[in-house]
């Protein structure tokens, strides 16, 4: 693209050219590299064009110095921007957002820094809210470690990966990171797949679903979509694999969300359980599908902050899931405390029933009783005989835990009750 840019007269310092894109123009990541020419001379580039292409994460805005004498103040300069994009992004580029200007270098740098500060502040709400979601989701993992509830594990992993993925889409990681494009792409796809896989496991776990065929289809769409996404991220030259990935990207994501919505609709309408969870996940799938077909694009400004519609929808879904699972976590925590009190009482009773052995005349006896859990299924009893001998009874009830301990209690009670009438004769 070519631009005719008037250069104001009376410029006292070195000149520079700035090519900037609109800050609030959707996703902050564009698959492209560019070069900027002023009056036919290359003054700067972002990334690298073929034959050895390289994409740059810091593509949105740049200021390049213009060599002295290349442009005369008071005239009109011709600025050309040469853009290259990989196969996965060969769609209409939103060049209408491109703004090119020529002025003193210090003025352009001041404007550049002010716009970038505005962009970073605009991403602050997204950063803060998703950071809080990730933090509270880590709390679900803590409760899972204490209670063993698998639905808390899956929900925690799902929410943390979605929150990190939402943060990765924002302005702050791009501006402050020193990641290469390929590293960024690998992290992107990894978080995307982890969130999808964790969602599948969460839906199956929380609803106690079996349906292995449907789960296989669910995973197949997730794997194929992320595989196609990775190919398009990393492909630098046209190929048949890149072409098929472009063609398959939308159907794979659509299939994934269709299966997700269908499963949760079945849970909602047929099983009639976990209704709020099902509605929240269906709403998330609907938001993703609307964005996929171009209905749910753009964003909203909230004071100095900016959030994409899809990011806001996912954030609200994350908060809803966090609140719902947070209630489950608190209930599981209270249940765990109640069970711990009951197990402590059972352990005290068992310690009294299976008391340590004591020395008997002519015998020095030592014993140790260490159950694998709070209570156990092993037992022993030491009985002195009239002739000076000792009768030792030992047994092991199959299993562990409270059930085995209750059986031991019954056995020990029976043994103590009949020891005089049986063992003596």
C-alpha positions as CSV (number, residue, x, y, z in Angstrom):
1,X,0.0,0.0,0.0
2,X,1.2,3.5,-0.8
3,X,0.5,6.7,1.1
4,X,1.1,10.3,0.2
5,X,2.0,12.0,3.5
6,X,2.4,15.8,3.7
7,X,5.5,16.8,5.8
8,X,5.0,19.9,7.7
9,X,7.5,22.7,7.3
10,X,9.5,24.1,10.1
11,X,10.6,20.8,11.4
12,X,13.7,21.2,13.6
13,X,14.8,17.7,14.5
14,X,15.4,14.4,12.8
15,X,12.4,13.0,10.9
16,X,10.8,9.6,11.4
17,X,7.9,7.7,10.0
18,X,5.4,5.8,12.2
19,X,3.1,3.0,10.9
20,X,0.5,2.2,13.5
21,X,-2.7,0.2,13.6
22,X,-5.8,1.0,15.5
23,X,-5.3,-0.2,19.1
24,X,-8.8,-1.4,19.6
25,X,-9.2,-3.5,16.4
26,X,-9.9,-6.9,17.8
27,X,-7.2,-9.5,18.4
28,X,-3.8,-7.9,19.0
29,X,-2.0,-10.7,17.2
30,X,-1.8,-10.6,13.4
31,X,0.0,-13.1,11.2
32,X,2.2,-10.7,9.1
33,X,5.5,-9.1,8.6
34,X,6.1,-5.8,6.9
35,X,8.6,-3.3,5.4
36,X,8.3,0.4,5.3
37,X,9.8,2.5,2.4
38,X,10.0,6.3,2.3
39,X,10.7,7.8,-1.2
40,X,11.8,4.4,-2.4
41,X,14.3,3.7,0.5
42,X,13.8,1.0,3.1
43,X,13.7,2.6,6.5
44,X,12.5,-0.3,8.7
45,X,10.8,-3.6,9.0
46,X,8.9,-5.7,11.5
47,X,9.6,-9.4,11.1
48,X,11.2,-10.6,7.9
49,X,9.8,-11.2,4.4
50,X,10.6,-14.1,2.2
51,X,12.8,-15.9,1.2
52,X,13.5,-16.4,4.9
53,X,10.3,-15.2,6.5
54,X,10.0,-14.4,10.2
55,X,6.9,-13.1,11.9
56,X,7.1,-10.5,14.7
57,X,4.9,-10.3,17.8
58,X,5.5,-6.6,18.1
59,X,3.8,-5.7,14.9
60,X,1.1,-3.3,15.9
61,X,3.1,0.0,16.0
62,X,6.6,1.1,15.1
63,X,8.7,4.3,14.6
64,X,11.5,4.2,12.0
65,X,14.1,6.9,11.5
66,X,14.3,8.5,8.0
67,X,17.8,9.1,6.7
68,X,18.8,12.8,6.5
69,X,17.9,14.3,3.1
70,X,15.4,11.6,2.2
71,X,12.4,13.8,2.8
72,X,12.2,17.6,2.6
73,X,10.0,19.5,5.1
74,X,7.0,21.2,3.4
75,X,6.7,18.6,0.7
76,X,4.7,15.4,0.2
77,X,6.5,12.1,0.9
78,X,5.5,8.8,-0.6
79,X,5.4,6.0,1.9
80,X,5.0,2.4,0.8
81,X,4.2,-0.5,3.2
82,X,5.0,-3.9,1.9
83,X,3.1,-6.7,3.8
84,X,3.6,-10.4,3.8
85,X,1.5,-12.9,5.6
86,X,1.8,-16.7,5.8
87,X,-0.7,-19.1,4.2
88,X,-3.0,-19.3,7.2
89,X,-3.6,-15.6,7.2
90,X,-4.1,-15.0,3.5
91,X,-7.4,-13.4,4.0
92,X,-8.3,-9.7,3.6
93,X,-6.1,-7.7,6.0
94,X,-7.6,-4.9,7.9
95,X,-5.3,-2.2,6.3
96,X,-8.0,0.4,6.8
97,X,-6.7,0.6,10.4
98,X,-3.2,1.4,9.3
99,X,-2.1,5.0,10.1
100,X,1.1,6.4,8.6
101,X,2.6,9.7,9.7
102,X,5.9,11.6,9.3
103,X,7.1,14.1,11.9
104,X,10.0,14.8,14.2
105,X,11.3,11.7,15.8
106,X,10.7,12.9,19.3
107,X,7.1,13.8,18.7
108,X,6.3,10.4,17.1
109,X,8.1,8.6,20.0
110,X,6.0,10.5,22.5
111,X,2.8,9.6,20.7
112,X,4.0,6.0,20.3
113,X,4.6,5.7,24.1
114,X,1.3,7.3,25.0
115,X,-0.6,5.0,22.7
116,X,1.1,2.0,24.1
117,X,0.5,3.1,27.6
118,X,-3.2,3.5,26.7
119,X,-3.2,0.0,25.2
120,X,-1.6,-1.6,28.3
121,X,-4.0,0.2,30.6
122,X,-6.9,-0.9,28.3
123,X,-5.8,-4.5,28.8
124,X,-5.6,-4.0,32.6
125,X,-9.2,-5.1,33.3
126,X,-8.7,-8.3,31.3
127,X,-5.4,-8.9,33.1
128,X,-6.8,-8.4,36.6
129,X,-10.0,-10.4,36.2
130,X,-8.5,-13.4,34.4
131,X,-5.6,-13.3,36.9
132,X,-8.2,-13.5,39.8
133,X,-10.0,-16.4,38.0
134,X,-6.7,-18.2,37.7
135,X,-5.9,-17.6,41.3
136,X,-9.2,-18.8,42.7
137,X,-9.1,-21.8,40.3
138,X,-5.8,-22.7,41.9
139,X,-7.8,-22.8,45.1
140,X,-10.0,-25.5,43.5
141,X,-6.9,-27.5,42.9
142,X,-5.9,-27.1,46.6
143,X,-9.3,-28.4,47.7
144,X,-9.0,-31.2,45.2
145,X,-5.7,-32.3,46.8
146,X,-7.5,-32.4,50.2
147,X,-10.8,-34.0,49.1
148,X,-9.9,-36.1,46.0
149,X,-12.9,-34.8,44.1
150,X,-12.0,-35.2,40.4
151,X,-14.5,-32.7,39.2
152,X,-12.7,-30.0,41.2
153,X,-9.4,-31.1,39.5
154,X,-10.8,-30.9,36.0
155,X,-12.6,-27.6,36.6
156,X,-9.5,-26.0,38.1
157,X,-7.3,-27.1,35.2
158,X,-10.0,-25.9,32.7
159,X,-10.4,-22.5,34.3
160,X,-6.7,-21.9,34.7
161,X,-5.9,-22.8,31.1
162,X,-8.8,-20.7,29.8
163,X,-7.7,-17.7,31.9
164,X,-4.1,-18.0,30.8
165,X,-5.3,-18.3,27.2
166,X,-7.4,-15.2,27.6
167,X,-4.4,-13.4,29.0
168,X,-2.2,-14.6,26.1
169,X,-4.6,-12.9,23.7
170,X,-4.2,-9.6,25.4
171,X,-1.8,-6.7,24.9
172,X,0.4,-7.0,28.0
173,X,2.0,-10.4,27.2
174,X,2.8,-9.3,23.7
175,X,4.3,-6.0,24.7
176,X,6.3,-7.3,27.7
177,X,7.4,-10.7,26.5
178,X,10.5,-11.6,24.6
179,X,9.0,-14.7,23.1
180,X,9.6,-15.7,19.5
181,X,6.6,-16.2,17.2
182,X,7.0,-20.0,17.2
183,X,7.3,-20.2,21.0
184,X,4.2,-18.0,21.3
185,X,2.3,-20.2,18.9
186,X,3.3,-23.4,20.8
187,X,2.1,-21.9,24.1
188,X,-1.1,-20.7,22.4
189,X,-2.0,-24.1,21.0
190,X,-1.0,-25.9,24.2
191,X,-3.2,-23.8,26.4
192,X,-6.0,-24.1,23.8
193,X,-5.8,-27.9,23.8
194,X,-5.5,-28.2,27.6
195,X,-8.6,-26.1,28.1
196,X,-10.5,-28.2,25.6
197,X,-9.4,-31.5,27.0
198,X,-10.1,-30.4,30.6
199,X,-13.5,-29.2,29.5
200,X,-14.3,-32.7,28.1
201,X,-13.1,-34.5,31.2
202,X,-15.0,-32.0,33.4
203,X,-18.3,-32.5,31.5
204,X,-17.9,-36.3,31.7
205,X,-16.8,-36.4,35.3
206,X,-19.3,-33.9,36.8
207,X,-22.2,-35.6,35.0
208,X,-21.0,-39.2,35.4
209,X,-21.3,-39.8,31.7
210,X,-20.2,-43.0,30.0
211,X,-20.9,-42.7,26.2
212,X,-17.3,-43.6,25.0
213,X,-18.2,-43.0,21.4
214,X,-19.4,-39.5,22.0
215,X,-16.3,-38.8,24.1
216,X,-14.0,-40.1,21.3
217,X,-15.7,-37.8,18.8
218,X,-15.4,-34.9,21.3
219,X,-11.6,-35.5,21.6
220,X,-11.2,-36.1,17.8
221,X,-12.6,-32.6,17.0
222,X,-10.4,-31.0,19.7
223,X,-7.2,-32.8,18.4
224,X,-7.9,-32.1,14.8
225,X,-8.7,-28.4,15.4
226,X,-5.6,-27.8,17.5
227,X,-3.5,-29.7,15.0
228,X,-4.8,-27.5,12.1
229,X,-4.3,-24.4,14.3
230,X,-0.7,-25.4,14.9
231,X,0.0,-26.0,11.2
232,X,-1.4,-22.6,10.3
233,X,0.7,-20.9,13.0
234,X,3.9,-22.4,11.9
235,X,3.5,-22.8,8.1
236,X,5.6,-20.2,6.3
237,X,5.0,-21.5,2.7
238,X,1.9,-22.7,0.9
239,X,1.4,-26.5,1.0
240,X,-1.3,-29.1,0.7
241,X,-1.2,-29.6,4.5
242,X,-1.7,-25.8,5.1
243,X,-4.6,-25.8,2.5
244,X,-6.4,-28.7,4.2
245,X,-5.8,-27.1,7.6
246,X,-7.4,-23.8,6.4
247,X,-10.4,-25.8,5.1
248,X,-10.7,-27.9,8.2
249,X,-10.3,-25.3,10.9
250,X,-13.8,-23.9,11.0
251,X,-15.6,-27.4,10.7
252,X,-13.4,-28.8,13.4
253,X,-14.1,-26.0,15.9
254,X,-17.8,-26.1,14.9
255,X,-17.9,-29.8,15.4
256,X,-16.3,-29.5,18.9
257,X,-18.8,-26.9,20.0
258,X,-21.7,-28.8,18.5
259,X,-20.8,-31.9,20.5
260,X,-20.2,-29.9,23.6
261,X,-23.6,-28.1,23.3
262,X,-25.4,-31.4,22.4
263,X,-24.0,-33.3,25.4
264,X,-24.9,-30.5,27.8
265,X,-28.4,-30.1,26.3
266,X,-28.9,-33.8,26.9
267,X,-27.8,-33.4,30.5
268,X,-30.0,-30.3,30.9
269,X,-33.2,-31.7,29.3
270,X,-33.0,-35.4,29.8
271,X,-31.0,-36.0,32.9
272,X,-32.1,-32.7,34.5
273,X,-29.0,-32.4,36.6
274,X,-26.3,-29.8,37.0
275,X,-28.5,-27.4,35.1
276,X,-26.6,-24.2,35.8
277,X,-23.3,-25.9,34.8
278,X,-24.8,-27.1,31.6
279,X,-26.3,-23.7,30.7
280,X,-23.0,-22.0,31.4
281,X,-21.0,-24.4,29.1
282,X,-23.7,-24.1,26.4
283,X,-23.4,-20.3,26.6
284,X,-19.7,-20.5,26.2
285,X,-20.0,-22.8,23.1
286,X,-22.6,-20.4,21.6
287,X,-20.3,-17.4,22.1
288,X,-17.4,-19.3,20.3
289,X,-19.7,-20.2,17.4
290,X,-21.0,-16.7,17.0
291,X,-17.4,-15.4,16.9
292,X,-16.5,-18.1,14.4
293,X,-19.2,-16.9,12.0
294,X,-18.4,-13.2,12.4
295,X,-21.4,-12.4,14.5
296,X,-19.7,-11.8,17.9
297,X,-16.6,-9.8,16.9
298,X,-15.3,-6.5,18.2
299,X,-15.3,-5.3,21.7
300,X,-16.5,-2.9,24.3
301,X,-14.8,0.0,26.1
302,X,-15.4,0.4,29.8
303,X,-13.8,3.7,30.8
304,X,-10.1,3.3,30.0
305,X,-10.5,-0.4,29.6
306,X,-11.2,-2.5,26.6
307,X,-12.4,-6.1,26.3
308,X,-13.3,-8.2,23.3
309,X,-16.8,-9.5,23.3
310,X,-15.7,-13.1,23.1
311,X,-13.2,-12.5,25.9
312,X,-15.9,-10.9,28.1
313,X,-18.3,-13.9,27.4
314,X,-15.6,-16.4,28.4
315,X,-14.7,-14.4,31.5
316,X,-18.4,-14.3,32.6
317,X,-18.6,-18.1,32.0
318,X,-15.4,-18.6,34.0
319,X,-16.7,-16.6,36.9
320,X,-20.0,-18.5,36.8
321,X,-18.3,-21.9,36.8
322,X,-15.9,-20.8,39.5
323,X,-18.9,-19.8,41.8
324,X,-20.7,-23.0,41.1
325,X,-17.7,-25.2,41.7
326,X,-16.7,-23.1,44.6
327,X,-19.9,-24.0,46.3
328,X,-19.1,-27.7,45.6
329,X,-15.6,-27.2,46.9
330,X,-16.9,-25.7,50.2
331,X,-19.4,-28.6,50.6
332,X,-16.6,-31.2,49.9
333,X,-14.3,-29.4,52.4
334,X,-17.0,-29.5,55.1
335,X,-17.8,-33.2,54.3
336,X,-14.1,-33.9,54.6
337,X,-13.9,-32.2,58.0
338,X,-16.9,-34.2,59.2
339,X,-15.4,-37.5,58.0
340,X,-12.1,-36.6,59.6
341,X,-13.9,-36.1,63.0
342,X,-15.7,-39.5,62.5
343,X,-12.4,-41.2,61.6
344,X,-10.7,-39.7,64.6
345,X,-13.4,-41.1,66.8
346,X,-13.2,-44.5,65.1
347,X,-9.5,-44.6,65.5
348,X,-9.7,-43.9,69.2
349,X,-12.3,-46.7,69.6
350,X,-10.1,-49.1,67.6
351,X,-7.1,-48.2,69.7
352,X,-9.0,-49.1,72.8
353,X,-10.3,-52.4,71.2
354,X,-6.9,-53.4,69.8
355,X,-4.9,-52.3,72.8
356,X,-1.1,-52.7,73.0
357,X,-0.1,-56.0,74.5
358,X,1.3,-56.1,78.0
359,X,3.9,-58.4,79.6
360,X,2.6,-61.6,81.1
361,X,4.3,-63.8,83.7
362,X,7.2,-65.5,82.0
363,X,6.7,-63.5,78.7
364,X,7.9,-60.1,77.6
365,X,5.5,-59.0,74.9
366,X,5.8,-56.0,72.5
367,X,3.3,-55.0,69.9
368,X,2.8,-52.3,67.2
369,X,-0.4,-51.4,65.4
370,X,0.0,-49.0,62.4
371,X,-3.0,-49.1,60.0
372,X,-2.5,-47.9,56.4
373,X,-5.3,-45.4,56.8
374,X,-6.9,-43.8,59.8
375,X,-8.3,-47.1,60.8
376,X,-7.5,-50.6,59.6
377,X,-8.6,-54.2,59.3
378,X,-5.9,-56.0,61.2
379,X,-6.4,-57.2,64.8
380,X,-4.7,-59.3,67.5
381,X,-5.5,-60.5,71.0
382,X,-3.2,-61.9,73.6
383,X,-4.7,-64.2,76.3
384,X,-3.0,-65.8,79.2
385,X,-3.8,-69.5,79.8
386,X,-4.3,-71.2,83.2
387,X,-1.3,-73.5,82.7
388,X,1.0,-70.4,82.2
389,X,1.0,-70.5,78.4
390,X,-0.2,-67.6,76.2
391,X,-2.8,-67.8,73.4
392,X,-2.2,-65.2,70.6
393,X,-5.0,-64.6,68.1
394,X,-4.3,-62.6,64.9
395,X,-6.4,-61.8,61.9
396,X,-6.8,-59.5,58.9
397,X,-10.1,-58.4,57.5
398,X,-10.1,-57.9,53.8
399,X,-10.0,-54.2,52.7
400,X,-9.0,-51.1,54.5
401,X,-10.7,-48.1,56.1
402,X,-13.9,-47.7,58.0
403,X,-15.7,-50.8,56.7
404,X,-12.8,-53.1,57.7
405,X,-12.5,-51.3,61.1
406,X,-16.2,-51.9,61.8
407,X,-15.8,-55.6,61.1
408,X,-12.7,-55.6,63.4
409,X,-14.8,-54.0,66.1
410,X,-17.5,-56.7,65.8
411,X,-14.9,-59.5,65.8
412,X,-13.0,-58.1,68.8
413,X,-16.3,-57.7,70.7
414,X,-17.2,-61.3,70.0
415,X,-13.8,-62.6,70.9
416,X,-13.7,-60.8,74.2
417,X,-17.2,-62.0,75.0
418,X,-16.5,-65.7,74.4
419,X,-12.9,-66.0,75.3
420,X,-13.6,-67.7,78.7
421,X,-16.2,-70.1,77.3
422,X,-14.4,-71.2,74.2
423,X,-10.7,-70.7,74.4
424,X,-10.4,-72.3,77.9
425,X,-12.0,-75.5,76.7
